[in-house]
Amino acid sequence: MTSWRNWGGNVVASPVQVRHATSAEAVADAVRAAARAGLGVRVAGSGHSFTPLVATDGMLLHVDGLSGVVGVDRERNRVRVLAGTPLHVLNPALQRLGLALPNLGDIDRQTISGAIATGTHGTGTRRQGIAAAVTGLTLVLADGSTLECSTEREQEVLAAAAVGLGALGVVTEVELACVPAYRLHAKECSEALSDLLPRVQTEADTHDHLDLHWFPHTDRVLVKRNDVVGPRQGPPPLAPWRARLDDDLLANRVFEVINRGAAALPASVPVVNRATARVLGAREFADDSWKVFCSSRKVRFVESEYAVPRHAVEAVLAELRAWFDRTRAPVPFPVEVRFIGADDVWLSTAYERENAYVAVHQYHRMDPRPLFEAFEAIVAEHAGRPHWGKVHTLRADRLRELYPRFDDFRAVRDRLDPGRRFTNAHVRHLLGD
Ligand SMILES: Cc1cc2nc3c(=O)[nH]c(=O)nc-3n(C[C@H](O)[C@H](O)[C@H](O)COP(=O)(O)OP(=O)(O)OC[C@H]3O[C@@H](n4cnc5c(N)ncnc54)[C@H](O)[C@@H]3O)c2cc1C
């Protein structure tokens, strides 16, 4: 028995079998072997989810050996990629083809199949989450057979499996609708939250991608505005030394020291946050989209993130701010706010709803529970839908109320995995038996 741990360190599992598949046939063999041994199967991507989706005491199946672009449809700007392809491999590969994903989150360590399975998203009211770009999937089902779904065939399976929580089968290939490669002009600066909030909806619609990082116990927010520019427009990319200084030294090393201090002396957090917020610098540059979206995150944390209807975001932030004022809770990490347009993927947090996303984080050496409990109580009043990969406590009865196609998803699950080969305790909580 080996043990498995997620990136955040808050989920540990002891699978009785661990397999690394390097082909679709090896995936099918593994699933059949699990069936013979009566083991449940959970697939691991890069382990960047904070919820126990991957945890299993049965078979843990890694798909990291399934990596690379295997097909390009030049006319439709579509690519087929192996499921375990990490985004940091996919993005430069797409660039070489003159293509890009329409939107990305803020890191690139996830596999494409792991990213879509939980509804990973970036920001932009005219953009959608990564799973909305999925136009086809190849799945290995519980009996080891293969099912192809796409926008042309088995459409209901596609609508369910694009954000599938690993509960329908093992994805071996993903087809993605890309866009021509594009560049972004990034403008980052610190502003007063109280000035920004009254115009945050307009700001979100004015810019292609708006991303806010508000430091608890302060009125300061780091505002990132990214807008699409043409090939020769905008300022130059960040000099390599500046990128290293910002991302490696300040965002990671110095921030780690700040967080260790916070863990040792929690009462200092409000003062430290005010000092951190005061030194937030401004910067402006343009670069390839994926280089602007993604940065490196080395300071470990755990996170909870909820999608709320976009016009609820001001109320959610006001209530969160009142809670911080009341409790002086030691939270050194900023609260992140993003926006996303609606899509039609059944279990997407943005299913038929324009959302604001509010994410709270806690340093991994500090207790996240008071923050997460208070946050969950606040967003519950605003029809909050939890990010499937980030800490939450919702169960099937509440999730059914939040997702109009919840029972349709369950019907597809009944058809594809009647014996619940791909269910663990957490998935059972989420979807029911
Ligand atoms: C530092 C950090 C930054 C993050 N930033 C963002 C962000 O900007 N936006 C955002 O929305 N989220 C973000 N996340 C969350 C992250 O994108 C999701 O949790 C994502 O699902 C992780 O992908 P993974 O490859 O690590 O998958 P894992 O966490 O390993 O797995 C996730 C799910 O996918 C399933 N799965 C994986 N591969 C397959 C397959 N081939 N077939 C079937 N099921 C499969 C697993 O069983 C599991 O259910 C961040 C997380 C971290 C730790």
The ligand as a Gaussian input file, in Angstrom:
#p B3LYP/6-31G(d) Opt

LIG

0 1
 C       -2.148000      26.492000      -6.737000
 C       -3.505000      26.190000      -7.351000
 C       -4.068000      27.111000      -8.225000
 C       -5.320000      26.850000      -8.795000
 N       -5.869000      27.782000      -9.638000
 C       -7.110000      27.582000     -10.148000
 C       -7.728000      28.546000     -11.009000
 O       -7.141000      29.573000     -11.348000
 N       -9.013000      28.313000     -11.394000
 C       -9.698000      27.195000     -11.022000
 O      -10.868000      27.058000     -11.390000
 N       -9.124000      26.248000     -10.262000
 C       -7.859000      26.415000      -9.826000
 N       -7.275000      25.442000      -9.052000
 C       -7.994000      24.172000      -8.864000
 C       -7.578000      23.144000      -9.946000
 O       -7.560000      23.725000     -11.224000
 C       -8.586000      21.988000      -9.982000
 O       -8.723000      21.423000      -8.728000
 C       -8.195000      20.917000     -11.023000
 O       -9.217000      19.962000     -11.049000
 C       -6.873000      20.241000     -10.704000
 O       -6.452000      19.475000     -11.817000
 P       -5.511000      18.190000     -11.611000
 O       -4.942000      17.815000     -12.921000
 O       -4.581000      18.439000     -10.495000
 O       -6.599000      17.099000     -11.219000
 P       -6.805000      16.297000      -9.841000
 O       -6.989000      17.292000      -8.758000
 O       -5.761000      15.287000      -9.689000
 O       -8.205000      15.605000     -10.167000
 C       -9.371000      16.368000     -10.280000
 C      -10.535000      15.496000     -10.725000
 O      -10.325000      15.103000     -12.071000
 C      -10.494000      13.703000     -12.180000
 N       -9.682000      13.263000     -13.309000
 C       -8.421000      13.627000     -13.616000
 N       -8.031000      13.051000     -14.755000
 C       -9.064000      12.292000     -15.174000
 C       -9.282000      11.443000     -16.280000
 N       -8.339000      11.261000     -17.211000
 N      -10.460000      10.800000     -16.398000
 C      -11.426000      10.983000     -15.465000
 N      -11.276000      11.779000     -14.392000
 C      -10.115000      12.431000     -14.262000
 C      -10.048000      13.173000     -10.832000
 O      -10.550000      11.879000     -10.588000
 C      -10.690000      14.207000      -9.929000
 O      -12.044000      13.915000      -9.775000
 C       -6.022000      25.651000      -8.482000
 C       -5.442000      24.723000      -7.605000
 C       -4.190000      24.998000      -7.044000
 C       -3.594000      23.983000      -6.106000

